[in-house]
């Protein structure tokens, strides 16, 4: 609550609202742009697409479950997914 009072003191509520909208829209645009770039590059590199698909299917077969957050975040459990994700961010 203190932060909101402090921010209200620094800028009018309308300006604060517009700043929040800017952050939300900018975050959405960068995320969609990154996903768009990554999927476009995967569509051109079918050998990487196949390796990534194989990795996910093998993970499900070996572990008997869908990957969870920890699996996605681990660079050793799913190296192809890690590489594609890191490449898409740059």
C-alpha positions in Angstrom: 0.0 0.0 0.0 2.9 2.3 0.8 4.2 1.9 -2.7 0.9 2.9 -4.3 0.7 6.0 -2.1 4.3 6.9 -3.0 3.6 6.4 -6.7 0.4 8.4 -6.5 2.5 11.2 -5.0 5.0 11.0 -7.8 2.5 10.9 -10.7 -1.2 11.3 -11.3 -3.3 8.1 -11.4 -3.9 8.4 -15.1 -0.2 8.5 -15.8 0.4 5.6 -13.6 -2.3 3.6 -15.4 -0.8 4.4 -18.8 2.7 3.3 -17.5 1.2 0.0 -16.4 -0.5 -0.5 -19.8 2.8 0.2 -21.5 4.6 -2.5 -19.5 1.9 -5.0 -20.2 1.8 -4.3 -24.0 5.6 -4.2 -24.3 5.9 -7.5 -22.5 3.3 -9.1 -24.7 5.0 -7.8 -27.9 8.5 -9.0 -27.0 7.2 -12.5 -25.9 5.1 -12.9 -29.1 8.0 -11.7 -31.2 10.4 -14.2 -29.7 8.0 -17.1 -30.1 7.3 -16.0 -33.7 11.0 -15.9 -34.5 11.7 -19.2 -32.8 8.8 -21.0 -34.6 9.8 -19.5 -37.9 13.4 -20.7 -37.6 12.2 -24.2 -36.5 10.0 -24.4 -39.6 13.1 -23.8 -41.8 15.3 -26.2 -39.9 13.3 -29.4 -39.9 16.3 -31.5 -38.7 16.3 -29.4 -35.4 12.5 -29.7 -35.2 12.7 -33.5 -35.6 15.5 -33.7 -32.9 13.4 -31.6 -30.5 10.3 -33.7 -31.1 12.3 -36.9 -30.6 13.8 -35.5 -27.3 10.4 -34.7 -25.9 8.9 -38.1 -26.9 11.9 -40.0 -25.5 11.6 -38.0 -22.2 7.9 -39.0 -21.9 8.7 -42.7 -22.7 11.7 -43.0 -20.3 10.1 -41.1 -17.4 6.5 -42.2 -17.9 5.2 -38.6 -17.5 5.1 -35.2 -19.1 8.0 -32.9 -18.5 7.5 -30.5 -15.6 8.9 -27.0 -14.9 12.1 -28.4 -13.4 12.7 -30.6 -16.5 12.1 -27.6 -18.8 14.5 -25.5 -16.8 17.3 -28.1 -16.7 19.8 -27.9 -19.5 20.9 -31.5 -18.9 17.5 -33.3 -19.1 16.4 -31.7 -22.3 19.5 -30.2 -24.1 17.7 -29.6 -27.5 14.9 -27.7 -25.9 17.4 -25.7 -23.8 19.4 -24.9 -27.0 16.3 -23.8 -29.0 15.0 -21.7 -26.1 18.3 -19.9 -25.6 18.8 -19.3 -29.4 15.3 -17.9 -29.6 16.0 -15.3 -26.9 18.8 -13.6 -28.8 
